[in-house]
Amino acid sequence: MNGCATSSSKNEDIKATIIALEEQALALWNNGNPDGFLELSTEDVVYIDPAFESKLEGKKALEDYYNTIRGKIKIDLYKMIDPVVQVSPGVAVLTYNYEAHRDGMVFTMNCTEVYRLDLNNKWKIIHTHWSFVQPGKM
């Protein structure tokens, strides 16, 4: 029983850590600064966004894209809605709905981030996937 309680407690700590990392990066992002996400991303990160026809592969490609929008994003209010973290040894998958308010408009997206525990015992993003919310579709 103690092993399960310890494992469960460790998983809860991992979940809290992953959500905190994402919240910190989002706070910067919503003020035009992508550095939080860049610092969290691995060299081999894969980034999927509905704004692109194909995925971005590698941190350099992600950084090049982020530099084109650096300082241009300003979100008045945002919410990370219903975050869920699924934990397996060395990997954590975060999914949530993202709601952004800007200039009187509301944008809603789905986000999935795959985090991997690196050799320095730090959680890093290896995969990001953004998609538009499709209201009323299940």
PASEBA-1860 file (N, C-alpha, C; in nm, 3 decimals):
! residues 138
1> MNGCATSS> 0.081/-0.120/0.000/0.000/0.000/0.000/0.086/0.127/0.000 ~ 0.196/0.127/0.077/0.279/0.246/0.081/0.336/0.280/-0.056 ~ 0.371/0.180/-0.135/0.424/0.205/-0.268/0.324/0.278/-0.356 ~ 0.198/0.239/-0.346/0.092/0.305/-0.424/0.072/0.448/-0.377 ~ 0.072/0.468/-0.247/0.053/0.604/-0.194/0.169/0.693/-0.235 ~ 0.290/0.640/-0.230/0.407/0.718/-0.270/0.401/0.750/-0.419 ~ 0.367/0.651/-0.499/0.357/0.671/-0.644/0.248/0.772/-0.677 ~ 0.135/0.760/-0.611/0.024/0.853/-0.634/0.064/0.995/-0.595
9> SKNEDIKA> 0.132/1.008/-0.483/0.179/1.139/-0.437/0.280/1.198/-0.535 ~ 0.371/1.113/-0.585/0.470/1.158/-0.681/0.402/1.203/-0.811 ~ 0.302/1.127/-0.857/0.229/1.166/-0.977/0.156/1.298/-0.958 ~ 0.100/1.321/-0.842/0.032/1.448/-0.814/0.133/1.563/-0.817 ~ 0.253/1.540/-0.764/0.358/1.643/-0.769/0.398/1.672/-0.914 ~ 0.410/1.567/-0.995/0.444/1.585/-1.137/0.334/1.664/-1.206 ~ 0.210/1.628/-1.182/0.097/1.699/-1.243/0.100/1.847/-1.208 ~ 0.122/1.877/-1.082/0.128/2.017/-1.037/0.245/2.090/-1.103
17> TIIALEEQ> 0.358/2.023/-1.116/0.476/2.083/-1.180/0.450/2.115/-1.326 ~ 0.392/2.020/-1.398/0.365/2.039/-1.541/0.269/2.156/-1.562 ~ 0.163/2.161/-1.484/0.065/2.270/-1.497/0.130/2.403/-1.464 ~ 0.214/2.407/-1.361/0.282/2.531/-1.323/0.377/2.578/-1.434 ~ 0.451/2.485/-1.495/0.542/2.521/-1.605/0.463/2.581/-1.721 ~ 0.351/2.518/-1.755/0.269/2.566/-1.866/0.210/2.703/-1.834 ~ 0.162/2.721/-1.712/0.104/2.850/-1.672/0.208/2.962/-1.679 ~ 0.331/2.933/-1.636/0.438/3.033/-1.642/0.469/3.071/-1.786
25> ALALWNNG> 0.478/2.971/-1.874/0.506/2.998/-2.015/0.390/3.074/-2.080 ~ 0.265/3.037/-2.046/0.149/3.107/-2.101/0.145/3.253/-2.057 ~ 0.181/3.280/-1.933/0.180/3.418/-1.883/0.274/3.505/-1.967 ~ 0.390/3.452/-2.002/0.483/3.526/-2.089/0.428/3.537/-2.230 ~ 0.380/3.424/-2.283/0.326/3.418/-2.419/0.217/3.523/-2.441 ~ 0.127/3.534/-2.346/0.013/3.624/-2.359/0.052/3.772/-2.348 ~ 0.178/3.797/-2.323/0.233/3.932/-2.325/0.339/3.946/-2.435 ~ 0.331/3.859/-2.536/0.418/3.870/-2.651/0.556/3.810/-2.638
33> NPDGFLEL> 0.579/3.734/-2.531/0.712/3.679/-2.508/0.708/3.525/-2.516 ~ 0.761/3.467/-2.622/0.759/3.321/-2.637/0.872/3.248/-2.564 ~ 0.957/3.322/-2.493/1.076/3.260/-2.434/1.046/3.149/-2.334 ~ 0.934/3.158/-2.263/0.898/3.052/-2.168/0.881/2.919/-2.240 ~ 0.811/2.921/-2.353/0.793/2.798/-2.430/0.922/2.755/-2.497 ~ 1.003/2.849/-2.544/1.131/2.812/-2.604/1.222/2.744/-2.502 ~ 1.225/2.798/-2.380/1.309/2.739/-2.276/1.261/2.599/-2.237 ~ 1.132/2.576/-2.248/1.077/2.445/-2.214/1.092/2.342/-2.326
41> STEDVVYI> 1.116/2.387/-2.448/1.118/2.297/-2.563/1.253/2.229/-2.582 ~ 1.247/2.103/-2.623/1.369/2.028/-2.653/1.418/2.063/-2.793 ~ 1.539/2.024/-2.824/1.595/2.048/-2.957/1.515/1.976/-3.065 ~ 1.453/1.862/-3.029/1.380/1.783/-3.128/1.228/1.802/-3.119 ~ 1.185/1.914/-3.063/1.041/1.941/-3.046/0.969/1.938/-3.181 ~ 0.845/1.892/-3.176/0.755/1.897/-3.292/0.638/1.985/-3.254 ~ 0.602/2.080/-3.341/0.499/2.179/-3.313/0.394/2.176/-3.424 ~ 0.268/2.152/-3.385/0.158/2.148/-3.480/0.058/2.257/-3.444
49> DPAFESKL> 0.022/2.336/-3.544/-0.066/2.450/-3.524/-0.155/2.462/-3.647 ~ -0.285/2.491/-3.628/-0.372/2.502/-3.745/-0.336/2.618/-3.837 ~ -0.246/2.706/-3.794/-0.201/2.816/-3.879/-0.104/2.768/-3.988 ~ -0.054/2.646/-3.974/0.046/2.593/-4.067/-0.008/2.475/-4.146 ~ 0.039/2.461/-4.268/0.002/2.345/-4.349/0.071/2.219/-4.301 ~ 0.191/2.235/-4.245/0.264/2.118/-4.195/0.328/2.153/-4.061 ~ 0.375/2.052/-3.997/0.434/2.069/-3.863/0.570/2.139/-3.871 ~ 0.609/2.200/-3.759/0.744/2.252/-3.745/0.825/2.147/-3.671
57> EGKKALED> 0.945/2.121/-3.718/1.030/2.022/-3.654/1.159/2.088/-3.606 ~ 1.186/2.073/-3.478/1.308/2.123/-3.419/1.292/2.260/-3.355 ~ 1.374/2.281/-3.254/1.368/2.406/-3.178/1.403/2.527/-3.264 ~ 1.495/2.511/-3.357/1.535/2.622/-3.445/1.415/2.669/-3.527 ~ 1.339/2.577/-3.584/1.221/2.613/-3.663/1.117/2.681/-3.575 ~ 1.099/2.631/-3.453/1.004/2.691/-3.359/1.049/2.832/-3.321 ~ 1.177/2.847/-3.294/1.230/2.979/-3.258/1.215/3.078/-3.374 ~ 1.241/3.033/-3.495/1.224/3.120/-3.612/1.080/3.169/-3.622
65> YYNTIRGK> 0.986/3.078/-3.603/0.844/3.116/-3.607/0.811/3.213/-3.493 ~ 0.851/3.178/-3.373/0.820/3.264/-3.257/0.878/3.404/-3.274 ~ 0.994/3.415/-3.336/1.055/3.546/-3.356/0.974/3.634/-3.451 ~ 0.895/3.573/-3.540/0.812/3.653/-3.630/0.692/3.714/-3.559 ~ 0.655/3.658/-3.444/0.538/3.709/-3.370/0.576/3.768/-3.234 ~ 0.704/3.766/-3.204/0.750/3.820/-3.075/0.702/3.964/-3.059 ~ 0.641/3.994/-2.945/0.595/4.128/-2.914/0.462/4.165/-2.979 ~ 0.406/4.079/-3.062/0.284/4.111/-3.134/0.158/4.055/-3.067
73> IKIDLYKM> 0.175/3.967/-2.971/0.060/3.906/-2.905/0.036/3.976/-2.771 ~ -0.085/4.020/-2.752/-0.124/4.080/-2.623/-0.265/4.033/-2.594 ~ -0.277/3.944/-2.500/-0.405/3.888/-2.460/-0.451/3.959/-2.333 ~ -0.573/4.011/-2.336/-0.628/4.084/-2.221/-0.656/3.991/-2.104 ~ -0.712/3.876/-2.133/-0.750/3.778/-2.031/-0.741/3.640/-2.094 ~ -0.690/3.544/-2.021/-0.685/3.408/-2.073/-0.713/3.309/-1.962 ~ -0.756/3.191/-2.002/-0.783/3.084/-1.906/-0.729/2.952/-1.960 ~ -0.670/2.876/-1.871/-0.635/2.737/-1.898/-0.749/2.658/-1.834
81> IDPVVQVS> -0.833/2.597/-1.918/-0.955/2.534/-1.869/-0.938/2.382/-1.863 ~ -0.974/2.326/-1.748/-0.975/2.181/-1.727/-0.846/2.110/-1.767 ~ -0.732/2.155/-1.714/-0.608/2.085/-1.750/-0.608/1.943/-1.693 ~ -0.561/1.849/-1.774/-0.546/1.710/-1.733/-0.403/1.669/-1.766 ~ -0.337/1.608/-1.670/-0.201/1.557/-1.692/-0.204/1.406/-1.670 ~ -0.160/1.335/-1.772/-0.145/1.190/-1.764/0.003/1.160/-1.753 ~ 0.039/1.079/-1.653/0.180/1.054/-1.623/0.216/0.908/-1.647 ~ 0.326/0.888/-1.718/0.390/0.757/-1.735/0.537/0.779/-1.701
89> PGVAVLTY> 0.612/0.673/-1.677/0.753/0.694/-1.640/0.827/0.781/-1.742 ~ 0.874/0.895/-1.697/0.955/0.984/-1.780/0.878/1.070/-1.879 ~ 0.744/1.055/-1.883/0.663/1.130/-1.979/0.536/1.178/-1.911 ~ 0.493/1.298/-1.947/0.366/1.352/-1.898/0.296/1.421/-2.014 ~ 0.168/1.393/-2.031/0.089/1.453/-2.137/-0.012/1.549/-2.074 ~ -0.005/1.675/-2.114/-0.095/1.778/-2.065/-0.194/1.813/-2.175 ~ -0.322/1.811/-2.143/-0.424/1.857/-2.236/-0.510/1.960/-2.163 ~ -0.551/2.063/-2.236/-0.640/2.164/-2.179/-0.706/2.243/-2.289
97> NYEAHRDG> -0.810/2.314/-2.252/-0.873/2.411/-2.340/-0.818/2.547/-2.303 ~ -0.794/2.627/-2.402/-0.737/2.761/-2.384/-0.838/2.862/-2.435 ~ -0.867/2.959/-2.352/-0.959/3.066/-2.389/-0.886/3.198/-2.377 ~ -0.883/3.275/-2.485/-0.813/3.404/-2.487/-0.910/3.514/-2.525 ~ -0.905/3.623/-2.450/-0.987/3.741/-2.477/-0.895/3.852/-2.525 ~ -0.928/3.906/-2.645/-0.847/4.014/-2.701/-0.937/4.104/-2.785 ~ -0.929/4.233/-2.756/-1.003/4.333/-2.833/-1.152/4.300/-2.842 ~ -1.209/4.252/-2.732/-1.351/4.221/-2.728/-1.390/4.090/-2.794
105> MVFTMNCT> -1.293/4.014/-2.842/-1.320/3.885/-2.905/-1.269/3.772/-2.816 ~ -1.330/3.655/-2.832/-1.289/3.537/-2.755/-1.245/3.429/-2.853 ~ -1.127/3.375/-2.829/-1.072/3.267/-2.910/-1.059/3.144/-2.821 ~ -1.100/3.029/-2.872/-1.087/2.906/-2.795/-1.010/2.802/-2.875 ~ -0.918/2.737/-2.808/-0.831/2.638/-2.871/-0.820/2.516/-2.778 ~ -0.781/2.406/-2.836/-0.741/2.287/-2.761/-0.590/2.281/-2.766 ~ -0.529/2.237/-2.657/-0.384/2.222/-2.656/-0.346/2.087/-2.595 ~ -0.249/2.024/-2.659/-0.186/1.905/-2.603/-0.035/1.930/-2.603
113> EVYRLDLN> 0.026/1.909/-2.489/0.172/1.920/-2.475/0.224/1.787/-2.422 ~ 0.326/1.734/-2.484/0.392/1.615/-2.433/0.525/1.658/-2.371 ~ 0.538/1.632/-2.243/0.660/1.665/-2.170/0.740/1.537/-2.146 ~ 0.873/1.551/-2.152/0.963/1.439/-2.123/1.062/1.484/-2.015 ~ 1.089/1.396/-1.922/1.187/1.425/-1.819/1.326/1.408/-1.879 ~ 1.407/1.517/-1.876/1.538/1.509/-1.940/1.644/1.455/-1.844 ~ 1.766/1.446/-1.891/1.875/1.390/-1.811/1.908/1.475/-1.689 ~ 1.868/1.603/-1.691/1.891/1.692/-1.577/1.770/1.695/-1.483
121> NKWKIIHT> 1.678/1.600/-1.502/1.559/1.588/-1.418/1.466/1.709/-1.432 ~ 1.463/1.766/-1.553/1.374/1.880/-1.583/1.272/1.834/-1.687 ~ 1.149/1.883/-1.671/1.043/1.851/-1.766/1.053/1.945/-1.886 ~ 1.058/1.888/-2.006/1.072/1.964/-2.129/0.966/1.920/-2.230 ~ 0.922/2.014/-2.313/0.821/1.984/-2.414/0.886/1.920/-2.536 ~ 0.833/1.804/-2.576/0.882/1.738/-2.698/0.778/1.746/-2.810 ~ 0.654/1.780/-2.775/0.549/1.786/-2.876/0.440/1.883/-2.831 ~ 0.400/1.972/-2.921/0.289/2.065/-2.897/0.190/2.050/-3.011
129> HWSFVQPG> 0.062/2.047/-2.975/-0.042/2.038/-3.077/-0.157/2.132/-3.038 ~ -0.180/2.232/-3.123/-0.291/2.326/-3.106/-0.398/2.294/-3.209 ~ -0.522/2.306/-3.171/-0.633/2.291/-3.267/-0.747/2.383/-3.225 ~ -0.830/2.417/-3.323/-0.946/2.501/-3.295/-1.055/2.419/-3.227 ~ -1.124/2.481/-3.134/-1.240/2.418/-3.073/-1.353/2.419/-3.177 ~ -1.420/2.308/-3.189/-1.535/2.296/-3.279/-1.661/2.292/-3.194 ~ -1.722/2.407/-3.166/-1.840/2.411/-3.078/-1.952/2.321/-3.128 ~ -2.012/2.251/-3.032/-2.128/2.169/-3.064/-2.097/2.037/-3.129
137> KM> -1.970/2.006/-3.150/-1.933/1.878/-3.213/-1.869/1.788/-3.109 ~ -1.910/1.666/-3.108/-1.855/1.568/-3.015/-1.803/1.449/-3.091
END
